[in-house]
Amino acid sequence: MAPFYHLVVMVHADADVRLQRLRDSRGMDADDARRRIAAQASDDQRRAVADVWLDNSGTTDDLAAAALRAWTERLVPFRDNVGAGRAVDPVLPYTADDPDRSILGARVVNRLWALAGAGAQSIEHTGTSSSDGDPDRPILEMTVTVADDAAAGALARPLSVGGFPPVSTVGDGRVHGSADPGRGVRVTVRPA
């Protein structure tokens, strides 16, 4: 279901910490707790869908501070940008939430498919560029191919409401940017 949300926040604690908490706070048998943890999504599966990764291995105060930072620096600005139909400057810093950059393109492709549906013929992560040659400031370059200009125009609203407002028209394509202040994305929608 992750592609159907603007942004996915994952709260994580290492398996050992989860095991200890299940035993201490819920009185759960260690074997039962291990089975419960094993039945959950793996850390890799969680990372693949998480836009924001909050570490819950420390104190509740540590988690509350991290959640407040995510709220004020990313979630609220993202909401405001979507509401205003405003894209952010696509030159954004790389964050610790994305330790494996290879999954970023797939995550955005899945979101774009969720927004475009049958309106798109293909959606590709066509590259990852960087600002001024700085690899720590990635910009995900995406291309959405549609049947014709009418189909490109029809995608403008769903993309905008979904967090990718239009920013310009270049040649035969329409360019959308990301409203997420934590993710540099440029989406070109062009007819086949």
Summary of the structure (lengths in Angstrom):
residues: 192
radius of gyration: 19.1
end to end distance: 28.8
largest distance: 63.7
contacts: 552
relative contact order: 0.15
helix: 46%
strand: 25%
